[in-house]
Amino acid sequence: MKDEARQVSTAVKIRGLLPSLSRAEQRVGRIIVEEAATAAQMTITELAKRADTSETTVIRFCRAIGVSGYPELRLKLAAESGRVQDDPAQEAIGSDISLSDDLGQVVKTIAFADARAVEDTAAQLDLEALEKVITAIAAARRIDIYGVGASAFVAQDFQQKLHRIGLTAYAWSDLHLALTSAALLATGDVAVGISHTGTTVDTMEAFAEAGRRGATTVALTNFPKSPITREADLVLTTAARETTFRSGAMASRLAQLTVVDCVFVGVAQRTYDRTRTALEATRDAVRSRRTKAERGRW
């Protein structure tokens, strides 16, 4: 089930699958992602030659990304290239920040990438998986959330949201603490592993331990076929693109936070009375820590 209000672009789908493809297929994918309009005009022979591979590899690539063959892929690329040409704002899609860009262009590119990450993530989010995650968390005895590096900030945000509405949730970024906590989980608990690449070893180890103890495991990653998904009962994906200067960039965290917010609101809907009571109690608890002018706005 996908959001039909906006179609997921072929480039977004390919970027998410690139790490799971063979090297030759990755070369084909990068040409399509970086030069979609040009690729749409190429014959299969021309594309194979450009990617230094065979026509058979191009056909395998098409099947790997879920299209029936190269003719269907060309039609998709041509249609999407036409939409880009009709919308000047789309020129920034896929662009990287170069040394020659002035500050205004840097700001424009970053803002566009961040906004697009949120839009693409919402468009491709699997609503069926999201529904199952919401159901599991709403009924959970306890929720463990694992994330390190930039993903640790997202894990902490998720923990704070859930804790504020009365759910027992913990965010762990230290592997020893995460493993210790995971070892105490059981059936009826939920473990959430957050990793943009889906290859973060510390997150995966705690996540796998939680699964062995019987917890429902939920992976949040940018790559649907990354290693962490093999340990997951449920998978939620983002659609952010990290570039040369933006490894661990805000775009990937904004995409993750978008999914976190969707889960949180879904859980809040399921537990409305309890959530409302908890939010009022926690708001009252911090009211005295605001200035008088600010308190008056409440």
Salt bridges, closest charged atoms under 4 A:
GLU25 OE2 - ARG60 NE 3.68
GLU35 OE2 - ARG50 NH2 2.79
ASP114 OD1 - ARG246 NH2 3.27
ASP120 OD1 - ARG6 NH1 2.85
ASP120 OD1 - ARG116 NE 2.99
GLU128 OE2 - LYS132 NZ 3.80
GLU131 OE2 - ARG270 NH2 2.30
ASP144 OD1 - ARG142 NE 3.62
ASP157 OD2 - LYS161 NZ 2.63
ASP189 OD2 - ARG141 NH2 2.75
GLU209 OE1 - ARG212 NH2 2.83
GLU209 OE2 - ARG213 NE 2.78
GLU242 OE2 - HIS196 NE2 3.92
ASP261 OD1 - LYS161 NZ 3.44
GLU280 OE2 - ARG276 NE 3.45
ASP284 OD1 - ARG287 NH2 2.86
GLU294 OE1 - ARG297 NH1 3.24
